[in-house]
Amino acid sequence: MSEPIENLVGRAQALRGAGRIAEAIDVWRNVVARAPDTLTYQHDLAAALGDAGQNADAADIAGKAIAKGLDRPETYLVYARALAGIFDLTRAEKAYHTALSKRPDDPIVHRELAQSVWMRTGDAALAEKALVAAIQQQPANLALQIMRAEIKGQMGDSQSQFKLLNDLAVSTGRHPQICYFAARAALACKKFPEALEFSKLGADAAPDQDDVVAVYVTALLANGDASGALHVLDRLRGRQPANQYFIALQATAWRMSDDERYHAVFDYDAMTYAAPLDTPPGWSGLDAYLKELAQALTETHCYREHPFFMSVRHGSQIASITKSENPAMRAFAIAIRGPIETYIDRLGKGDDPLRSRLTGGFQLLDAWSVLLPPNGFHVNHVHPAGWLSSACHIRPPDEDTENPKAGWLKFGEPGCATAPALAAERFIKPEAGQMVIFPSYMWHGTETFSKGSERLTVAADLAPA
């Protein structure tokens, strides 16, 4: 006797919710085969395929469901994301517009549409055109106004971002949610007293929302109050001990306080490691592999500008390269095994946030590629959900005699403002085929470069097995 289909649906939903996407896809395929005329099941299958990075299949299934009459904004969003994942940007943006025609006040769809247009064209006014029109139709919609301000900041206009949010805070009587966003904008504009005022209002109103409280911490650091930041960070670390961003903030406060505990967490000699990639099976040597990988990545990079809410500025970023159908891109997961295993073996045991999570193995969470032209760069950042992170230089920029560290990887300079300002402590020169491995909580970024060739890299995040 066949299992009731409602049981299969419940199991598929539970598997997807637990992050067991491959298993969820198998169950959803069974559900669709059992009930081919229920178009919502096809939507669910397409959404799971999109989660797995199987964008071509997701676009095919979502597109067919739409053609059969599934006319929901959620399905157009799944379709748009899948099309963007296969770089069919014209059709993706059309699908985003269709989703907005059915739900014009959806800030998430507005954000993704604006990001697609921005990455494709670099035209800020064009990127926010649909959102501006929606706000004109719904001037009292705070979510849309917040989203517009956030998007302006992501496109490099932090002054307009702050003005919009400051005006919103005043007009709403300093609503705590608005204050949270206004504090972030104030930090971006280096308006540190305003950031502290806004962030405290937000944190006092939402003491259990860690992202809100973390903004208060960064405002304290920007205003030179390391002691106050550490007091708040004790609670954040207690609630999320593996959050790499919170570890970085705590270490930064220790450094500002000349606390020796900082050096145990930012131990560059023991915790940063550079080694060449392994040559994956199927290539005669590392040079041959790098040549094919560089060609595949370069052909894939199709954007003029950076994505929102990422570390790259004025460059192209491609997600999840190991899920690509290209053999060289998929093989990157194999090429990193040797260096990662060596790094783990040489760490030794310890109770610090890095070594305390050692299990003897690792799993790849994601790998992505960044192409930086001259004057492109990475802001200093960490990877909050990781454990180990890496940067592999596939094609380093040309050397610049006037700027010897141009394009180099740097560590230790915080991605948040501090008083006093803290400089980078370690630099690593990029070498073709060399993978640099480090804790995900370790601040890292790039030195700017203005001459010569593009800088092509692949980055990855890993978790304990």
C-alpha positions as CSV (number, residue, x, y, z in Angstrom):
1,M,0.0,0.0,0.0
2,S,1.4,3.4,-1.0
3,E,2.2,5.9,1.7
4,P,-0.4,8.7,1.8
5,I,0.8,11.7,-0.3
6,E,0.2,14.1,2.6
7,N,2.8,12.1,4.6
8,L,5.3,12.5,1.8
9,V,4.7,16.2,1.6
10,G,5.2,16.6,5.3
11,R,8.4,14.6,5.2
12,A,9.7,16.7,2.2
13,Q,9.0,19.9,4.0
14,A,10.7,18.7,7.2
15,L,13.8,17.6,5.3
16,R,14.1,20.9,3.5
17,G,13.6,22.7,6.8
18,A,16.4,20.7,8.3
19,G,18.7,21.5,5.5
20,R,18.7,18.0,4.1
21,I,18.1,19.3,0.6
22,A,19.1,16.3,-1.5
23,E,16.8,14.0,0.4
24,A,14.0,16.6,0.2
25,I,14.4,16.7,-3.6
26,D,14.0,13.0,-3.8
27,V,10.8,13.0,-1.9
28,W,9.4,16.0,-3.8
29,R,10.1,14.1,-7.1
30,N,8.1,11.2,-5.8
31,V,5.3,13.6,-4.8
32,V,5.3,15.2,-8.2
33,A,5.2,11.8,-9.9
34,R,2.3,10.8,-7.8
35,A,0.3,14.0,-8.3
36,P,1.5,15.6,-11.6
37,D,-1.5,17.9,-11.8
38,T,-0.9,19.6,-8.4
39,L,1.2,22.5,-9.6
40,T,2.0,23.7,-6.1
41,Y,4.1,20.5,-5.6
42,Q,6.0,21.5,-8.7
43,H,6.7,24.8,-7.1
44,D,8.0,23.1,-4.0
45,L,10.3,20.8,-6.1
46,A,11.6,23.8,-8.0
47,A,12.3,25.7,-4.8
48,A,14.2,22.7,-3.3
49,L,16.3,22.4,-6.5
50,G,17.1,26.1,-6.3
51,D,18.3,25.6,-2.7
52,A,20.6,22.9,-4.0
53,G,22.0,25.1,-6.8
54,Q,20.4,23.0,-9.5
55,N,19.2,26.1,-11.2
56,A,18.7,24.8,-14.7
57,D,16.3,22.1,-13.4
58,A,14.6,24.6,-11.0
59,A,14.0,27.0,-13.9
60,D,12.7,24.3,-16.1
61,I,10.2,23.0,-13.5
62,A,9.1,26.4,-12.3
63,G,8.7,27.7,-15.9
64,K,6.5,24.7,-16.8
65,A,4.4,25.1,-13.7
66,I,3.8,28.8,-14.6
67,A,3.0,27.8,-18.2
68,K,0.4,25.4,-16.9
69,G,-1.3,28.1,-14.9
70,L,0.5,28.4,-11.5
71,D,0.2,32.2,-11.2
72,R,1.6,32.9,-7.7
73,P,4.2,35.5,-6.8
74,E,6.2,32.9,-4.8
75,T,6.6,30.8,-8.0
76,Y,7.7,33.7,-10.1
77,L,10.3,34.4,-7.4
78,V,11.6,30.8,-7.5
79,Y,11.7,31.1,-11.3
80,A,13.5,34.4,-11.2
81,R,16.2,33.1,-8.7
82,A,16.7,30.0,-10.8
83,L,17.1,32.1,-14.0
84,A,19.6,34.4,-12.3
85,G,21.5,31.3,-11.2
86,I,22.0,30.3,-14.8
87,F,22.8,33.9,-15.7
88,D,19.7,34.4,-17.8
89,L,19.4,37.9,-16.4
90,T,16.9,39.4,-18.9
91,R,14.3,36.7,-18.2
92,A,15.1,36.7,-14.5
93,E,14.3,40.4,-14.2
94,K,11.1,39.9,-16.2
95,A,10.1,37.2,-13.7
96,Y,10.9,39.5,-10.8
97,H,8.7,42.2,-12.3
98,T,5.9,39.7,-12.7
99,A,6.2,38.7,-9.1
100,L,6.0,42.4,-8.1
101,S,2.9,43.0,-10.3
102,K,1.2,40.4,-8.1
103,R,2.7,41.6,-4.8
104,P,4.1,45.1,-5.3
105,D,5.0,45.6,-1.6
106,D,7.4,42.7,-1.2
107,P,10.7,44.1,-0.1
108,I,12.6,40.9,-0.7
109,V,11.6,40.8,-4.4
110,H,12.5,44.5,-4.7
111,R,15.9,43.9,-3.2
112,E,16.7,41.0,-5.5
113,L,15.5,42.8,-8.6
114,A,17.5,45.9,-7.7
115,Q,20.6,43.8,-7.0
116,S,20.2,42.0,-10.4
117,V,19.9,45.3,-12.3
118,W,22.8,46.9,-10.3
119,M,25.1,43.9,-10.9
120,R,24.3,43.8,-14.6
121,T,24.4,47.5,-15.3
122,G,26.1,49.4,-12.5
123,D,23.3,52.0,-12.8
124,A,22.0,53.0,-9.4
125,A,19.0,54.9,-10.6
126,L,17.8,52.1,-12.8
127,A,18.4,49.6,-10.0
128,E,16.0,51.3,-7.7
129,K,13.4,52.4,-10.3
130,A,10.8,49.8,-9.5
131,L,11.2,50.3,-5.7
132,V,10.9,54.1,-6.0
133,A,7.7,53.6,-8.0
134,A,6.3,51.3,-5.4
135,I,7.1,53.8,-2.6
136,Q,5.3,56.5,-4.6
137,Q,2.2,54.2,-4.6
138,Q,2.6,53.3,-0.9
139,P,4.4,56.2,0.8
140,A,3.5,55.0,4.3
141,N,5.1,51.5,3.7
142,L,8.1,51.6,6.1
143,A,9.5,48.2,4.9
144,L,9.9,49.6,1.4
145,Q,11.5,52.8,2.6
146,I,13.9,50.9,4.7
147,M,14.8,48.7,1.8
148,R,15.4,51.6,-0.4
149,A,17.8,53.1,2.1
150,E,19.6,49.8,2.5
151,I,20.0,49.4,-1.2
152,K,21.4,52.9,-1.5
153,G,24.0,52.0,1.0
154,Q,24.9,48.8,-0.8
155,M,25.4,50.8,-4.0
156,G,27.9,53.1,-2.2
157,D,25.6,56.1,-1.3
158,S,25.9,55.8,2.5
159,Q,25.1,59.5,3.0
160,S,21.7,59.1,1.3
161,Q,21.1,55.9,3.3
162,F,21.6,57.7,6.5
163,K,19.5,60.7,5.6
164,L,16.6,58.5,4.6
165,L,16.8,56.5,7.8
166,N,17.4,59.4,10.1
167,D,14.3,61.1,8.6
168,L,12.3,57.9,9.1
169,A,13.5,57.7,12.7
170,V,12.4,61.2,13.4
171,S,9.0,60.8,11.7
172,T,8.2,57.6,13.6
173,G,9.2,58.9,17.0
174,R,12.4,56.9,16.9
175,H,10.8,53.5,16.4
176,P,13.3,50.9,17.6
177,Q,13.2,48.9,14.4
178,I,14.0,52.1,12.4
179,C,16.7,53.0,14.9
180,Y,18.5,49.6,14.2
181,F,18.8,50.4,10.5
182,A,19.6,54.1,11.2
183,A,22.5,53.0,13.5
184,R,23.9,50.8,10.8
185,A,23.7,53.7,8.3
186,A,25.3,56.1,10.9
187,L,28.3,53.6,11.3
188,A,28.7,53.5,7.5
189,C,28.9,57.3,7.5
190,K,31.2,57.5,10.4
191,K,28.6,59.3,12.5
192,F,29.6,57.4,15.6
193,P,27.8,59.4,18.4
194,E,24.5,59.1,16.4
195,A,25.2,55.4,15.8
196,L,25.6,54.8,19.6
197,E,22.3,56.7,20.3
198,F,20.3,54.9,17.7
199,S,21.8,51.4,18.4
200,K,21.1,51.7,22.2
201,L,17.5,52.5,21.5
202,G,17.3,49.4,19.3
203,A,19.1,47.1,21.7
204,D,17.1,48.3,24.7
205,A,13.9,47.5,22.9
206,A,15.0,44.1,21.5
207,P,17.6,42.7,23.9
208,D,17.1,39.1,22.7
209,Q,17.6,40.0,19.0
210,D,21.3,39.3,18.5
211,D,21.7,41.1,15.2
212,V,20.2,44.3,16.8
213,V,22.4,43.9,19.9
214,A,25.5,43.3,17.7
215,V,25.0,46.7,16.1
216,Y,25.1,48.3,19.6
217,V,28.4,46.5,20.2
218,T,29.9,47.9,17.0
219,A,28.8,51.4,18.0
220,L,30.5,51.0,21.4
221,L,33.7,49.9,19.7
222,A,33.5,52.8,17.2
223,N,33.2,55.2,20.2
224,G,36.1,53.6,22.0
225,D,34.2,51.7,24.7
226,A,35.8,48.3,24.6
227,S,34.8,47.5,28.2
228,G,31.1,48.2,27.5
229,A,31.3,46.1,24.3
230,L,32.9,43.2,26.2
231,H,30.1,43.3,28.8
232,V,27.4,42.9,26.0
233,L,29.5,40.4,24.1
234,D,29.5,38.0,27.0
235,R,25.8,37.5,26.5
236,L,26.1,37.2,22.7
237,R,28.8,34.7,22.9
238,G,26.9,32.7,25.5
239,R,23.9,32.5,23.2
240,Q,25.8,31.8,20.0
241,P,29.3,30.5,20.9
242,A,30.1,29.5,17.3
243,N,29.1,32.7,15.7
244,Q,32.3,33.8,14.0
245,Y,31.3,37.5,13.9
246,F,30.8,37.6,17.6
247,I,34.2,36.0,18.2
248,A,35.7,38.6,15.9
249,L,34.1,41.5,17.8
250,Q,35.2,40.0,21.2
251,A,38.7,39.7,20.0
252,T,38.7,43.2,18.6
253,A,37.6,44.5,22.0
254,W,40.4,42.5,23.7
255,R,42.9,44.0,21.2
256,M,41.6,47.5,22.1
257,S,42.1,46.7,25.8
258,D,45.6,45.2,25.4
259,D,44.2,41.9,26.7
260,E,46.5,39.0,26.1
261,R,43.5,36.8,25.2
262,Y,43.5,38.4,21.8
263,H,46.7,36.8,20.8
264,A,45.4,33.3,21.5
265,V,42.6,33.9,19.1
266,F,44.4,35.8,16.4
267,D,47.5,33.6,16.3
268,Y,48.6,34.2,12.8
269,D,51.6,31.9,12.8
270,A,49.6,28.9,14.0
271,M,46.2,29.7,12.4
272,T,47.1,31.0,8.9
273,Y,48.5,28.6,6.3
274,A,49.3,28.9,2.6
275,A,49.8,25.9,0.3
276,P,49.2,25.0,-3.3
277,L,46.1,23.3,-4.4
278,D,46.2,19.6,-5.2
279,T,45.9,18.7,-8.8
280,P,42.5,17.0,-9.3
281,P,42.3,13.7,-11.3
282,G,41.9,14.4,-15.0
283,W,44.6,17.1,-15.3
284,S,48.3,16.6,-16.1
285,G,49.4,19.1,-13.4
286,L,48.4,22.1,-11.4
287,D,49.2,24.6,-14.1
288,A,46.9,22.8,-16.6
289,Y,44.1,22.7,-14.0
290,L,44.5,26.4,-13.2
291,K,44.5,27.4,-16.8
292,E,41.2,25.5,-17.4
293,L,39.7,26.8,-14.1
294,A,40.6,30.4,-14.9
295,Q,39.1,30.2,-18.3
296,A,35.8,28.6,-17.0
297,L,35.5,31.2,-14.2
298,T,36.3,34.2,-16.4
299,E,33.6,33.1,-18.9
300,T,31.1,32.7,-16.1
301,H,31.7,36.1,-14.5
302,C,29.2,38.3,-16.2
303,Y,28.5,41.2,-13.8
304,R,29.7,44.8,-13.8
305,E,29.1,45.4,-10.1
306,H,29.1,43.6,-6.8
307,P,26.2,41.9,-5.1
308,F,24.5,43.4,-2.1
309,F,25.5,42.5,1.5
310,M,28.8,40.9,0.5
311,S,32.4,42.0,1.1
312,V,33.4,42.6,-2.6
313,R,33.2,46.1,-3.9
314,H,33.3,47.0,-7.6
315,G,33.7,43.4,-8.9
316,S,31.9,40.3,-9.9
317,Q,30.9,37.4,-7.7
318,I,29.7,34.0,-8.7
319,A,28.1,31.7,-6.1
320,S,28.4,28.0,-5.5
321,I,31.0,27.1,-8.2
322,T,31.3,23.5,-7.1
323,K,27.7,22.9,-8.1
324,S,28.4,24.0,-11.6
325,E,28.3,21.6,-14.5
326,N,31.8,22.7,-15.6
327,P,34.3,20.0,-14.7
328,A,37.1,22.3,-13.6
329,M,34.8,24.3,-11.3
330,R,33.3,21.1,-9.8
331,A,36.8,19.7,-9.2
332,F,37.7,22.6,-6.9
333,A,36.2,20.7,-4.0
334,I,38.7,17.9,-4.7
335,A,41.7,20.3,-5.2
336,I,41.3,21.8,-1.7
337,R,41.2,18.5,0.3
338,G,45.0,18.1,0.7
339,P,45.7,21.6,2.0
340,I,42.7,21.6,4.3
341,E,43.7,18.2,5.8
342,T,47.3,19.4,6.3
343,Y,46.0,22.6,8.0
344,I,43.8,20.6,10.4
345,D,46.6,18.1,11.2
346,R,49.0,20.9,12.1
347,L,46.6,22.8,14.4
348,G,46.9,20.6,17.4
349,K,44.4,20.5,20.3
350,G,43.2,23.5,22.2
351,D,40.1,25.1,23.8
352,D,40.1,28.2,21.7
353,P,37.1,28.8,19.3
354,L,39.0,27.2,16.4
355,R,40.5,24.1,17.9
356,S,37.7,23.3,20.3
357,R,35.5,22.4,17.3
358,L,38.0,20.0,15.7
359,T,36.5,16.6,14.8
360,G,39.3,15.4,12.5
361,G,37.4,16.1,9.4
362,F,35.6,18.8,7.5
363,Q,32.7,19.5,5.1
364,L,32.6,22.1,2.4
365,L,29.8,24.6,3.0
366,D,30.2,26.7,-0.2
367,A,32.7,27.9,-2.6
368,W,32.4,31.1,-4.7
369,S,34.5,33.1,-7.1
370,V,35.3,36.8,-7.2
371,L,36.8,38.8,-10.2
372,L,38.2,42.1,-9.2
373,P,39.2,44.7,-11.8
374,P,41.7,47.4,-10.9
375,N,40.3,49.5,-8.0
376,G,38.0,46.7,-6.9
377,F,38.6,45.3,-3.4
378,H,37.2,43.4,-0.5
379,V,36.2,45.3,2.7
380,N,37.5,43.7,5.9
381,H,35.0,41.0,7.0
382,V,34.5,37.6,8.6
383,H,32.3,34.7,7.6
384,P,29.8,34.3,10.5
385,A,28.5,30.8,9.7
386,G,31.8,29.2,8.9
387,W,34.6,27.5,10.9
388,L,37.5,27.6,8.4
389,S,37.6,29.9,5.4
390,S,40.0,30.1,2.5
391,A,41.1,32.4,-0.3
392,C,42.7,30.8,-3.4
393,H,44.3,33.0,-5.9
394,I,43.7,31.7,-9.4
395,R,45.1,34.7,-11.3
396,P,46.8,37.3,-9.1
397,P,47.0,40.9,-10.2
398,D,50.2,42.3,-11.7
399,E,52.8,43.5,-9.3
400,D,53.0,47.3,-8.8
401,T,56.4,48.7,-7.9
402,E,54.8,51.9,-6.6
403,N,52.5,49.8,-4.3
404,P,54.3,46.6,-3.3
405,K,51.3,45.1,-1.4
406,A,48.8,45.9,-4.2
407,G,46.1,43.1,-4.2
408,W,47.6,41.3,-1.2
409,L,45.4,39.5,1.3
410,K,45.5,41.2,4.7
411,F,44.5,40.1,8.2
412,G,43.6,41.8,11.5
413,E,42.2,45.1,10.4
414,P,38.7,45.1,11.8
415,G,35.7,45.4,9.5
416,C,34.1,47.7,12.1
417,A,35.3,51.1,13.2
418,T,37.3,51.3,16.4
419,A,38.7,54.1,18.5
420,P,41.6,54.1,18.2
421,A,41.8,52.7,14.6
422,L,43.5,49.3,14.4
423,A,45.7,48.4,11.5
424,A,46.3,45.1,9.6
425,E,48.8,42.8,11.2
426,R,49.6,40.2,8.6
427,F,49.9,40.3,4.8
428,I,50.1,37.4,2.4
429,K,51.2,37.9,-1.2
430,P,48.9,36.2,-3.7
431,E,50.4,33.4,-5.7
432,A,48.7,31.5,-8.6
433,G,47.3,28.3,-7.3
434,Q,48.0,29.0,-3.7
435,M,45.3,28.5,-1.1
436,V,45.3,30.6,2.1
437,I,43.4,29.0,5.0
438,F,42.4,30.7,8.2
439,P,39.7,30.8,10.9
440,S,36.4,32.2,9.7
441,Y,36.3,34.7,12.5
442,M,39.6,36.3,11.5
443,W,39.2,39.7,10.0
444,H,40.5,39.7,6.4
445,G,40.3,41.9,3.3
446,T,42.4,43.1,0.4
447,E,44.8,45.9,-0.3
448,T,43.6,47.9,-3.2
449,F,45.3,47.7,-6.5
450,S,45.0,50.2,-9.4
451,K,47.1,48.8,-12.2
452,G,47.4,45.7,-14.4
453,S,45.3,42.7,-14.7
454,E,42.2,41.5,-12.9
455,R,42.4,39.5,-9.6
456,L,40.6,36.2,-9.9
457,T,40.0,34.1,-6.7
458,V,37.9,31.3,-5.3
459,A,36.9,31.5,-1.7
460,A,35.4,28.7,0.5
461,D,33.8,28.1,3.8
462,L,34.1,24.9,5.7
463,A,32.6,23.3,8.8
464,P,33.7,20.5,11.1
465,A,32.6,17.1,9.8
